């Protein structure tokens, strides 16, 4: 496996700011996914039903 060289400094202020921003975005995404997930299976069933109906007509 090739080792990639990097100049990233995980101790820099810029890195820390970006990491904090990314964590906030990730948390927001997880909240949205968990809010959507309960209804997702019902939507999936409706879409599959529609596809089956369209194929049969």
C-alpha distance matrix in Angstrom:
0.0 3.8 6.4 9.5 12.8 15.6 19.3 20.1 22.8 23.2 26.5 28.1 30.9 29.4 26.3 28.6 30.9 28.2 26.8 30.4 31.1 28.0 29.1 32.6 31.5 29.4 32.4 34.7 32.6 32.5 36.3 36.9 34.8 36.7 40.0 39.2 37.8 41.1 42.6 39.6 40.4 43.9 43.0 40.6 43.5 45.8 43.4 42.9 46.6 47.3 44.9 46.6 50.0 49.2 47.9 51.2 53.5
3.8 0.0 3.8 6.3 9.5 12.7 16.4 17.6 20.5 21.4 24.7 25.9 28.9 27.2 24.3 27.0 29.2 26.6 25.6 29.3 29.9 27.1 28.5 31.9 30.8 29.1 32.3 34.4 32.5 32.9 36.6 37.1 35.3 37.5 40.6 39.9 38.7 42.3 43.6 40.6 41.7 45.2 44.0 41.8 44.9 46.9 44.5 44.2 48.0 48.3 46.0 48.0 51.3 50.2 49.2 52.5 54.6
6.4 3.8 0.0 3.8 6.5 9.5 13.1 14.3 17.0 17.9 21.1 22.4 25.5 24.1 21.2 23.8 26.3 23.9 22.9 26.6 27.5 24.9 26.3 29.8 29.0 27.5 30.6 32.9 31.3 31.7 35.3 36.0 34.6 36.6 39.7 39.3 38.4 41.9 43.4 40.7 41.9 45.4 44.3 42.3 45.5 47.6 45.2 45.2 49.0 49.4 47.3 49.4 52.6 51.6 50.8 54.2 56.2
9.5 6.3 3.8 0.0 3.8 6.4 10.1 11.5 14.6 15.9 19.2 20.0 22.9 21.2 18.6 21.5 23.6 21.2 20.6 24.4 25.0 22.7 24.5 27.8 26.9 25.8 29.0 31.0 29.6 30.4 33.9 34.5 33.3 35.6 38.4 38.1 37.5 41.1 42.5 39.7 41.3 44.7 43.3 41.5 44.9 46.7 44.3 44.5 48.3 48.4 46.5 48.8 51.8 50.7 50.1 53.6 55.4
12.8 9.5 6.5 3.8 0.0 3.8 7.0 9.2 12.1 14.1 17.0 17.6 20.8 19.3 17.0 20.1 22.4 20.3 20.1 23.9 24.6 22.8 24.7 27.9 27.4 26.6 29.7 31.8 30.8 31.7 35.0 35.8 35.0 37.2 39.9 39.8 39.4 43.1 44.5 41.9 43.7 47.0 45.6 44.1 47.6 49.2 46.9 47.4 51.1 51.1 49.3 51.8 54.7 53.5 53.1 56.6 58.3
15.6 12.7 9.5 6.4 3.8 0.0 3.8 5.5 8.7 10.9 13.8 14.0 17.1 15.5 13.4 16.6 18.7 16.8 16.8 20.5 21.3 19.8 21.8 24.8 24.5 24.1 27.1 29.1 28.4 29.5 32.6 33.4 33.0 35.2 37.8 37.9 37.8 41.4 42.8 40.5 42.5 45.7 44.2 43.0 46.6 48.1 45.9 46.6 50.3 50.2 48.6 51.3 54.0 52.9 52.7 56.2 57.8
19.3 16.4 13.1 10.1 7.0 3.8 0.0 3.8 6.3 9.5 11.6 11.2 14.4 13.0 11.5 14.9 16.9 15.6 16.1 19.5 20.4 19.5 21.7 24.5 24.4 24.5 27.3 29.2 29.0 30.2 33.1 34.0 34.0 36.2 38.6 38.9 39.1 42.7 44.1 42.0 44.2 47.3 45.8 44.8 48.4 49.8 47.7 48.7 52.3 52.1 50.7 53.5 56.1 54.9 55.0 58.5 59.9
20.1 17.6 14.3 11.5 9.2 5.5 3.8 0.0 3.8 6.1 8.8 8.6 11.6 10.2 8.0 11.3 13.5 12.1 12.3 15.8 16.9 16.0 18.0 20.8 21.0 21.0 23.7 25.7 25.6 26.8 29.6 30.7 30.8 32.8 35.2 35.7 36.0 39.5 41.0 39.1 41.4 44.5 43.0 42.3 45.9 47.2 45.3 46.4 49.9 49.9 48.7 51.4 54.0 53.0 53.2 56.7 58.1
22.8 20.5 17.0 14.6 12.1 8.7 6.3 3.8 0.0 3.8 5.3 5.5 9.1 8.9 7.0 9.5 12.2 11.9 11.9 14.9 16.6 16.4 17.8 20.6 21.4 21.6 23.8 26.0 26.4 27.4 29.9 31.4 31.7 33.4 35.8 36.7 37.0 40.4 42.1 40.4 42.9 45.8 44.6 44.0 47.6 49.0 47.3 48.5 51.9 52.0 51.0 53.7 56.2 55.4 55.8 59.1 60.6
23.2 21.4 17.9 15.9 14.1 10.9 9.5 6.1 3.8 0.0 3.8 5.6 8.4 8.7 5.7 7.0 10.4 10.2 9.2 12.1 14.3 14.0 14.8 17.7 18.9 18.8 20.7 23.2 23.8 24.5 26.9 28.7 29.0 30.4 32.9 34.0 34.2 37.5 39.4 37.9 40.3 43.3 42.3 41.8 45.3 46.8 45.3 46.5 49.9 50.1 49.3 51.9 54.4 53.8 54.2 57.5 59.0
26.5 24.7 21.1 19.2 17.0 13.8 11.6 8.8 5.3 3.8 0.0 3.8 6.6 8.6 6.8 7.0 10.4 11.5 10.8 12.8 15.4 15.9 16.4 18.9 20.7 20.9 22.3 24.8 25.9 26.5 28.6 30.6 31.2 32.4 34.7 36.1 36.5 39.6 41.7 40.4 42.9 45.8 44.8 44.6 48.1 49.5 48.1 49.5 52.8 53.0 52.3 55.0 57.4 56.9 57.4 60.7 62.1
28.1 25.9 22.4 20.0 17.6 14.0 11.2 8.6 5.5 5.6 3.8 0.0 3.8 5.4 5.3 6.3 8.7 10.0 10.6 12.4 14.4 15.4 16.6 18.6 20.1 21.0 22.6 24.6 25.8 26.9 28.9 30.5 31.5 33.0 34.9 36.2 37.0 40.2 41.9 40.7 43.4 46.1 44.9 44.8 48.4 49.5 48.1 49.6 52.9 52.8 52.2 55.1 57.3 56.6 57.3 60.6 61.9
30.9 28.9 25.5 22.9 20.8 17.1 14.4 11.6 9.1 8.4 6.6 3.8 0.0 3.8 5.5 5.1 6.1 8.6 9.8 10.5 12.2 14.1 15.3 16.6 18.4 19.8 21.1 22.7 24.3 25.7 27.2 28.8 30.2 31.6 33.3 34.8 35.8 38.9 40.6 39.6 42.5 45.0 43.7 43.9 47.5 48.5 47.1 48.9 52.1 51.9 51.5 54.5 56.5 55.8 56.8 60.0 61.2
29.4 27.2 24.1 21.2 19.3 15.5 13.0 10.2 8.9 8.7 8.6 5.4 3.8 0.0 3.8 5.5 5.1 6.2 8.5 10.0 10.6 12.2 14.2 15.5 16.6 18.2 20.0 21.2 22.5 24.3 26.0 27.2 28.5 30.3 31.8 33.0 34.2 37.4 38.8 37.6 40.6 43.0 41.5 41.7 45.3 46.1 44.6 46.4 49.6 49.3 48.8 51.9 53.9 53.0 53.9 57.3 58.3
26.3 24.3 21.2 18.6 17.0 13.4 11.5 8.0 7.0 5.7 6.8 5.3 5.5 3.8 0.0 3.8 5.5 5.1 6.0 8.6 9.9 10.4 12.1 14.2 15.2 16.1 18.2 19.9 20.8 22.2 24.3 25.6 26.5 28.3 30.2 31.3 32.1 35.4 37.0 35.6 38.4 41.1 39.7 39.6 43.2 44.3 42.8 44.4 47.7 47.6 47.0 49.9 52.1 51.3 52.1 55.4 56.6
28.6 27.0 23.8 21.5 20.1 16.6 14.9 11.3 9.5 7.0 7.0 6.3 5.1 5.5 3.8 0.0 3.8 5.5 5.0 6.1 8.6 9.8 10.5 12.4 14.3 15.1 16.4 18.4 19.9 20.9 22.6 24.4 25.6 26.9 28.7 30.3 31.1 34.2 36.0 35.0 37.7 40.4 39.3 39.4 42.9 44.1 42.9 44.5 47.6 47.7 47.4 50.2 52.3 51.8 52.7 55.9 57.1
30.9 29.2 26.3 23.6 22.4 18.7 16.9 13.5 12.2 10.4 10.4 8.7 6.1 5.1 5.5 3.8 0.0 3.8 5.5 5.2 6.2 8.6 10.0 10.8 12.5 14.3 15.5 16.8 18.5 20.1 21.4 22.9 24.5 26.0 27.4 28.9 30.2 33.2 34.7 33.9 36.9 39.2 38.0 38.3 41.9 42.7 41.5 43.5 46.5 46.3 46.1 49.1 51.0 50.4 51.5 54.7 55.7
28.2 26.6 23.9 21.2 20.3 16.8 15.6 12.1 11.9 10.2 11.5 10.0 8.6 6.2 5.1 5.5 3.8 0.0 3.8 5.4 5.1 6.1 8.6 9.9 10.5 12.1 14.2 15.3 16.4 18.2 20.0 21.1 22.3 24.2 25.8 26.9 28.0 31.3 32.6 31.4 34.4 36.9 35.4 35.6 39.2 40.1 38.7 40.5 43.6 43.4 43.0 46.0 48.0 47.3 48.3 51.5 52.6
26.8 25.6 22.9 20.6 20.1 16.8 16.1 12.3 11.9 9.2 10.8 10.6 9.8 8.5 6.0 5.0 5.5 3.8 0.0 3.8 5.4 5.1 6.1 8.7 9.9 10.4 12.2 14.2 15.2 16.3 18.4 20.0 20.8 22.4 24.3 25.6 26.4 29.6 31.3 30.1 32.9 35.5 34.4 34.4 38.0 39.1 37.9 39.5 42.7 42.7 42.4 45.2 47.4 46.9 47.7 50.9 52.2
30.4 29.3 26.6 24.4 23.9 20.5 19.5 15.8 14.9 12.1 12.8 12.4 10.5 10.0 8.6 6.1 5.2 5.4 3.8 0.0 3.8 5.4 5.1 6.3 8.7 9.9 10.6 12.4 14.3 15.4 16.7 18.6 20.0 21.2 22.8 24.5 25.6 28.5 30.3 29.6 32.5 34.9 33.9 34.3 37.8 38.8 37.9 39.7 42.6 42.7 42.7 45.5 47.5 47.2 48.3 51.3 52.5
31.1 29.9 27.5 25.0 24.6 21.3 20.4 16.9 16.6 14.3 15.4 14.4 12.2 10.6 9.9 8.6 6.2 5.1 5.4 3.8 0.0 3.8 5.5 5.1 6.3 8.6 10.0 10.7 12.4 14.3 15.5 16.7 18.4 20.1 21.4 22.7 24.2 27.3 28.6 27.8 30.9 33.1 31.8 32.4 35.9 36.7 35.6 37.6 40.5 40.3 40.4 43.3 45.1 44.6 45.9 49.0 50.0
28.0 27.1 24.9 22.7 22.8 19.8 19.5 16.0 16.4 14.0 15.9 15.4 14.1 12.2 10.4 9.8 8.6 6.1 5.1 5.4 3.8 0.0 3.8 5.4 5.1 6.0 8.5 9.8 10.4 12.2 14.2 15.3 16.3 18.2 19.9 21.0 22.0 25.3 26.7 25.5 28.4 30.9 29.6 29.8 33.4 34.4 33.1 34.9 38.0 38.0 37.7 40.6 42.6 42.2 43.2 46.3 47.5
29.1 28.5 26.3 24.5 24.7 21.8 21.7 18.0 17.8 14.8 16.4 16.6 15.3 14.2 12.1 10.5 10.0 8.6 6.1 5.1 5.5 3.8 0.0 3.8 5.4 5.0 6.1 8.5 9.8 10.5 12.3 14.3 15.2 16.4 18.4 19.9 20.7 23.7 25.6 24.7 27.5 30.0 29.2 29.5 32.9 34.1 33.2 34.9 37.9 38.2 38.2 40.8 42.9 42.7 43.8 46.7 48.1
32.6 31.9 29.8 27.8 27.9 24.8 24.5 20.8 20.6 17.7 18.9 18.6 16.6 15.5 14.2 12.4 10.8 9.9 8.7 6.3 5.1 5.4 3.8 0.0 3.8 5.4 5.1 6.2 8.6 9.9 10.7 12.4 14.3 15.5 16.7 18.5 19.9 22.7 24.3 23.9 26.9 29.1 28.1 28.9 32.3 33.1 32.4 34.5 37.2 37.3 37.6 40.4 42.2 42.0 43.4 46.2 47.4
31.5 30.8 29.0 26.9 27.4 24.5 24.4 21.0 21.4 18.9 20.7 20.1 18.4 16.6 15.2 14.3 12.5 10.5 9.9 8.7 6.3 5.1 5.4 3.8 0.0 3.8 5.5 5.1 6.2 8.6 9.9 10.6 12.2 14.3 15.4 16.5 18.0 21.2 22.4 21.5 24.7 26.8 25.5 26.2 29.7 30.4 29.4 31.5 34.3 34.3 34.4 37.3 39.1 38.8 40.1 43.0 44.1
29.4 29.1 27.5 25.8 26.6 24.1 24.5 21.0 21.6 18.8 20.9 21.0 19.8 18.2 16.1 15.1 14.3 12.1 10.4 9.9 8.6 6.0 5.0 5.4 3.8 0.0 3.8 5.4 5.1 6.2 8.7 9.9 10.5 12.2 14.2 15.3 16.1 19.3 20.9 19.8 22.7 25.2 24.3 24.5 28.0 29.1 28.2 29.9 32.9 33.1 33.2 35.8 37.9 37.8 38.8 41.7 43.1
32.4 32.3 30.6 29.0 29.7 27.1 27.3 23.7 23.8 20.7 22.3 22.6 21.1 20.0 18.2 16.4 15.5 14.2 12.2 10.6 10.0 8.5 6.1 5.1 5.5 3.8 0.0 3.8 5.4 5.1 6.3 8.7 9.9 10.6 12.4 14.3 15.2 18.0 19.9 19.5 22.4 24.7 24.1 24.8 28.0 29.1 28.7 30.5 33.2 33.7 34.1 36.6 38.5 38.7 39.9 42.6 44.0
34.7 34.4 32.9 31.0 31.8 29.1 29.2 25.7 26.0 23.2 24.8 24.6 22.7 21.2 19.9 18.4 16.8 15.3 14.2 12.4 10.7 9.8 8.5 6.2 5.1 5.4 3.8 0.0 3.8 5.5 5.2 6.3 8.7 10.0 10.7 12.4 14.2 16.9 18.3 18.0 21.3 23.1 22.2 23.3 26.6 27.3 26.8 29.0 31.5 31.7 32.3 35.0 36.6 36.7 38.2 40.9 42.0
32.6 32.5 31.3 29.6 30.8 28.4 29.0 25.6 26.4 23.8 25.9 25.8 24.3 22.5 20.8 19.9 18.5 16.4 15.2 14.3 12.4 10.4 9.8 8.6 6.2 5.1 5.4 3.8 0.0 3.8 5.4 5.1 6.1 8.5 9.8 10.5 11.9 15.1 16.3 15.4 18.6 20.7 19.6 20.3 23.7 24.5 23.8 25.9 28.6 28.7 29.1 31.8 33.6 33.6 34.9 37.7 38.9
32.5 32.9 31.7 30.4 31.7 29.5 30.2 26.8 27.4 24.5 26.5 26.9 25.7 24.3 22.2 20.9 20.1 18.2 16.3 15.4 14.3 12.2 10.5 9.9 8.6 6.2 5.1 5.5 3.8 0.0 3.8 5.5 5.1 6.1 8.6 9.9 10.3 13.3 15.3 14.6 17.3 19.8 19.3 19.8 22.9 24.3 24.0 25.6 28.3 28.9 29.4 31.7 33.7 34.1 35.3 37.8 39.3
36.3 36.6 35.3 33.9 35.0 32.6 33.1 29.6 29.9 26.9 28.6 28.9 27.2 26.0 24.3 22.6 21.4 20.0 18.4 16.7 15.5 14.2 12.3 10.7 9.9 8.7 6.3 5.2 5.4 3.8 0.0 3.8 5.5 5.2 6.2 8.7 10.0 12.2 14.1 14.4 17.3 19.2 18.9 20.1 23.0 24.0 24.1 26.1 28.4 29.0 29.9 32.2 33.8 34.4 35.9 38.3 39.6
36.9 37.1 36.0 34.5 35.8 33.4 34.0 30.7 31.4 28.7 30.6 30.5 28.8 27.2 25.6 24.4 22.9 21.1 20.0 18.6 16.7 15.3 14.3 12.4 10.6 9.9 8.7 6.3 5.1 5.5 3.8 0.0 3.8 5.5 5.1 6.2 8.5 11.1 12.0 12.0 15.4 17.0 16.1 17.5 20.6 21.2 21.1 23.4 25.6 25.9 26.8 29.4 30.8 31.2 32.9 35.3 36.4
34.8 35.3 34.6 33.3 35.0 33.0 34.0 30.8 31.7 29.0 31.2 31.5 30.2 28.5 26.5 25.6 24.5 22.3 20.8 20.0 18.4 16.3 15.2 14.3 12.2 10.5 9.9 8.7 6.1 5.1 5.5 3.8 0.0 3.8 5.4 5.1 5.8 9.2 10.5 9.6 12.7 14.9 14.3 15.0 18.1 19.2 19.0 20.9 23.4 24.0 24.6 27.0 28.8 29.2 30.6 33.0 34.5
36.7 37.5 36.6 35.6 37.2 35.2 36.2 32.8 33.4 30.4 32.4 33.0 31.6 30.3 28.3 26.9 26.0 24.2 22.4 21.2 20.1 18.2 16.4 15.5 14.3 12.2 10.6 10.0 8.5 6.1 5.2 5.5 3.8 0.0 3.8 5.5 5.2 7.4 9.8 10.1 12.5 14.6 14.9 15.9 18.5 19.9 20.3 22.0 24.1 25.2 26.1 28.1 29.9 30.8 32.2 34.3 35.9
40.0 40.6 39.7 38.4 39.9 37.8 38.6 35.2 35.8 32.9 34.7 34.9 33.3 31.8 30.2 28.7 27.4 25.8 24.3 22.8 21.4 19.9 18.4 16.7 15.4 14.2 12.4 10.7 9.8 8.6 6.2 5.1 5.4 3.8 0.0 3.8 5.8 6.8 8.3 9.6 12.5 13.6 13.7 15.6 18.0 18.7 19.5 21.7 23.4 24.2 25.6 27.7 29.0 29.9 31.7 33.7 34.9
39.2 39.9 39.3 38.1 39.8 37.9 38.9 35.7 36.7 34.0 36.1 36.2 34.8 33.0 31.3 30.3 28.9 26.9 25.6 24.5 22.7 21.0 19.9 18.5 16.5 15.3 14.3 12.4 10.5 9.9 8.7 6.2 5.1 5.5 3.8 0.0 3.8 5.8 5.9 6.2 9.6 10.8 10.3 12.1 14.7 15.4 15.9 18.1 20.0 20.6 21.9 24.1 25.4 26.2 28.0 30.1 31.3
37.8 38.7 38.4 37.5 39.4 37.8 39.1 36.0 37.0 34.2 36.5 37.0 35.8 34.2 32.1 31.1 30.2 28.0 26.4 25.6 24.2 22.0 20.7 19.9 18.0 16.1 15.2 14.2 11.9 10.3 10.0 8.5 5.8 5.2 5.8 3.8 0.0 3.8 5.5 5.0 7.4 9.6 10.0 10.8 13.3 14.8 15.4 16.9 19.0 20.2 21.2 23.0 24.8 25.9 27.2 29.2 30.9
41.1 42.3 41.9 41.1 43.1 41.4 42.7 39.5 40.4 37.5 39.6 40.2 38.9 37.4 35.4 34.2 33.2 31.3 29.6 28.5 27.3 25.3 23.7 22.7 21.2 19.3 18.0 16.9 15.1 13.3 12.2 11.1 9.2 7.4 6.8 5.8 3.8 0.0 3.8 5.6 6.8 8.0 9.7 11.1 12.5 14.1 15.6 17.0 18.4 20.0 21.5 22.9 24.3 25.9 27.4 28.9 30.6
42.6 43.6 43.4 42.5 44.5 42.8 44.1 41.0 42.1 39.4 41.7 41.9 40.6 38.8 37.0 36.0 34.7 32.6 31.3 30.3 28.6 26.7 25.6 24.3 22.4 20.9 19.9 18.3 16.3 15.3 14.1 12.0 10.5 9.8 8.3 5.9 5.5 3.8 0.0 3.8 5.6 5.4 6.4 8.7 10.2 10.9 12.5 14.4 15.6 16.8 18.6 20.2 21.3 22.8 24.6 26.1 27.5
39.6 40.6 40.7 39.7 41.9 40.5 42.0 39.1 40.4 37.9 40.4 40.7 39.6 37.6 35.6 35.0 33.9 31.4 30.1 29.6 27.8 25.5 24.7 23.9 21.5 19.8 19.5 18.0 15.4 14.6 14.4 12.0 9.6 10.1 9.6 6.2 5.0 5.6 3.8 0.0 3.8 5.5 5.1 6.1 8.6 9.9 10.5 12.2 14.1 15.2 16.4 18.2 19.8 21.0 22.4 24.3 25.9
40.4 41.7 41.9 41.3 43.7 42.5 44.2 41.4 42.9 40.3 42.9 43.4 42.5 40.6 38.4 37.7 36.9 34.4 32.9 32.5 30.9 28.4 27.5 26.9 24.7 22.7 22.4 21.3 18.6 17.3 17.3 15.4 12.7 12.5 12.5 9.6 7.4 6.8 5.6 3.8 0.0 3.8 5.4 5.0 6.2 8.7 9.8 10.4 12.2 14.2 15.2 16.4 18.2 19.9 21.0 22.5 24.5
43.9 45.2 45.4 44.7 47.0 45.7 47.3 44.5 45.8 43.3 45.8 46.1 45.0 43.0 41.1 40.4 39.2 36.9 35.5 34.9 33.1 30.9 30.0 29.1 26.8 25.2 24.7 23.1 20.7 19.8 19.2 17.0 14.9 14.6 13.6 10.8 9.6 8.0 5.4 5.5 3.8 0.0 3.8 5.4 5.1 6.3 8.7 9.9 10.5 12.4 14.3 15.3 16.5 18.4 20.0 21.2 22.8
43.0 44.0 44.3 43.3 45.6 44.2 45.8 43.0 44.6 42.3 44.8 44.9 43.7 41.5 39.7 39.3 38.0 35.4 34.4 33.9 31.8 29.6 29.2 28.1 25.5 24.3 24.1 22.2 19.6 19.3 18.9 16.1 14.3 14.9 13.7 10.3 10.0 9.7 6.4 5.1 5.4 3.8 0.0 3.8 5.4 5.1 6.2 8.6 9.8 10.5 12.3 14.2 15.2 16.5 18.4 20.0 21.3
40.6 41.8 42.3 41.5 44.1 43.0 44.8 42.3 44.0 41.8 44.6 44.8 43.9 41.7 39.6 39.4 38.3 35.6 34.4 34.3 32.4 29.8 29.5 28.9 26.2 24.5 24.8 23.3 20.3 19.8 20.1 17.5 15.0 15.9 15.6 12.1 10.8 11.1 8.7 6.1 5.0 5.4 3.8 0.0 3.8 5.4 5.1 6.1 8.5 9.8 10.5 12.2 14.1 15.3 16.5 18.4 20.2
43.5 44.9 45.5 44.9 47.6 46.6 48.4 45.9 47.6 45.3 48.1 48.4 47.5 45.3 43.2 42.9 41.9 39.2 38.0 37.8 35.9 33.4 32.9 32.3 29.7 28.0 28.0 26.6 23.7 22.9 23.0 20.6 18.1 18.5 18.0 14.7 13.3 12.5 10.2 8.6 6.2 5.1 5.4 3.8 0.0 3.8 5.5 5.1 6.0 8.5 9.9 10.5 12.1 14.2 15.3 16.5 18.5
45.8 46.9 47.6 46.7 49.2 48.1 49.8 47.2 49.0 46.8 49.5 49.5 48.5 46.1 44.3 44.1 42.7 40.1 39.1 38.8 36.7 34.4 34.1 33.1 30.4 29.1 29.1 27.3 24.5 24.3 24.0 21.2 19.2 19.9 18.7 15.4 14.8 14.1 10.9 9.9 8.7 6.3 5.1 5.4 3.8 0.0 3.8 5.5 5.0 6.1 8.6 9.9 10.4 12.2 14.2 15.4 16.6
43.4 44.5 45.2 44.3 46.9 45.9 47.7 45.3 47.3 45.3 48.1 48.1 47.1 44.6 42.8 42.9 41.5 38.7 37.9 37.9 35.6 33.1 33.2 32.4 29.4 28.2 28.7 26.8 23.8 24.0 24.1 21.1 19.0 20.3 19.5 15.9 15.4 15.6 12.5 10.5 9.8 8.7 6.2 5.1 5.5 3.8 0.0 3.8 5.4 5.0 6.2 8.6 9.8 10.5 12.3 14.3 15.5
42.9 44.2 45.2 44.5 47.4 46.6 48.7 46.4 48.5 46.5 49.5 49.6 48.9 46.4 44.4 44.5 43.5 40.5 39.5 39.7 37.6 34.9 34.9 34.5 31.5 29.9 30.5 29.0 25.9 25.6 26.1 23.4 20.9 22.0 21.7 18.1 16.9 17.0 14.4 12.2 10.4 9.9 8.6 6.1 5.1 5.5 3.8 0.0 3.8 5.4 5.1 6.2 8.6 9.9 10.5 12.4 14.5
46.6 48.0 49.0 48.3 51.1 50.3 52.3 49.9 51.9 49.9 52.8 52.9 52.1 49.6 47.7 47.6 46.5 43.6 42.7 42.6 40.5 38.0 37.9 37.2 34.3 32.9 33.2 31.5 28.6 28.3 28.4 25.6 23.4 24.1 23.4 20.0 19.0 18.4 15.6 14.1 12.2 10.5 9.8 8.5 6.0 5.0 5.4 3.8 0.0 3.8 5.4 5.1 6.1 8.6 9.9 10.7 12.5
47.3 48.3 49.4 48.4 51.1 50.2 52.1 49.9 52.0 50.1 53.0 52.8 51.9 49.3 47.6 47.7 46.3 43.4 42.7 42.7 40.3 38.0 38.2 37.3 34.3 33.1 33.7 31.7 28.7 28.9 29.0 25.9 24.0 25.2 24.2 20.6 20.2 20.0 16.8 15.2 14.2 12.4 10.5 9.8 8.5 6.1 5.0 5.4 3.8 0.0 3.8 5.4 5.0 6.1 8.6 9.9 10.8
44.9 46.0 47.3 46.5 49.3 48.6 50.7 48.7 51.0 49.3 52.3 52.2 51.5 48.8 47.0 47.4 46.1 43.0 42.4 42.7 40.4 37.7 38.2 37.6 34.4 33.2 34.1 32.3 29.1 29.4 29.9 26.8 24.6 26.1 25.6 21.9 21.2 21.5 18.6 16.4 15.2 14.3 12.3 10.5 9.9 8.6 6.2 5.1 5.4 3.8 0.0 3.8 5.4 5.1 6.1 8.6 10.1
46.6 48.0 49.4 48.8 51.8 51.3 53.5 51.4 53.7 51.9 55.0 55.1 54.5 51.9 49.9 50.2 49.1 46.0 45.2 45.5 43.3 40.6 40.8 40.4 37.3 35.8 36.6 35.0 31.8 31.7 32.2 29.4 27.0 28.1 27.7 24.1 23.0 22.9 20.2 18.2 16.4 15.3 14.2 12.2 10.5 9.9 8.6 6.2 5.1 5.4 3.8 0.0 3.8 5.5 5.1 6.3 8.9
50.0 51.3 52.6 51.8 54.7 54.0 56.1 54.0 56.2 54.4 57.4 57.3 56.5 53.9 52.1 52.3 51.0 48.0 47.4 47.5 45.1 42.6 42.9 42.2 39.1 37.9 38.5 36.6 33.6 33.7 33.8 30.8 28.8 29.9 29.0 25.4 24.8 24.3 21.3 19.8 18.2 16.5 15.2 14.1 12.1 10.4 9.8 8.6 6.1 5.0 5.4 3.8 0.0 3.8 5.4 5.2 6.4
49.2 50.2 51.6 50.7 53.5 52.9 54.9 53.0 55.4 53.8 56.9 56.6 55.8 53.0 51.3 51.8 50.4 47.3 46.9 47.2 44.6 42.2 42.7 42.0 38.8 37.8 38.7 36.7 33.6 34.1 34.4 31.2 29.2 30.8 29.9 26.2 25.9 25.9 22.8 21.0 19.9 18.4 16.5 15.3 14.2 12.2 10.5 9.9 8.6 6.1 5.1 5.5 3.8 0.0 3.8 5.5 5.4
47.9 49.2 50.8 50.1 53.1 52.7 55.0 53.2 55.8 54.2 57.4 57.3 56.8 53.9 52.1 52.7 51.5 48.3 47.7 48.3 45.9 43.2 43.8 43.4 40.1 38.8 39.9 38.2 34.9 35.3 35.9 32.9 30.6 32.2 31.7 28.0 27.2 27.4 24.6 22.4 21.0 20.0 18.4 16.5 15.3 14.2 12.3 10.5 9.9 8.6 6.1 5.1 5.4 3.8 0.0 3.8 5.6
51.2 52.5 54.2 53.6 56.6 56.2 58.5 56.7 59.1 57.5 60.7 60.6 60.0 57.3 55.4 55.9 54.7 51.5 50.9 51.3 49.0 46.3 46.7 46.2 43.0 41.7 42.6 40.9 37.7 37.8 38.3 35.3 33.0 34.3 33.7 30.1 29.2 28.9 26.1 24.3 22.5 21.2 20.0 18.4 16.5 15.4 14.3 12.4 10.7 9.9 8.6 6.3 5.2 5.5 3.8 0.0 3.8
53.5 54.6 56.2 55.4 58.3 57.8 59.9 58.1 60.6 59.0 62.1 61.9 61.2 58.3 56.6 57.1 55.7 52.6 52.2 52.5 50.0 47.5 48.1 47.4 44.1 43.1 44.0 42.0 38.9 39.3 39.6 36.4 34.5 35.9 34.9 31.3 30.9 30.6 27.5 25.9 24.5 22.8 21.3 20.2 18.5 16.6 15.5 14.5 12.5 10.8 10.1 8.9 6.4 5.4 5.6 3.8 0.0
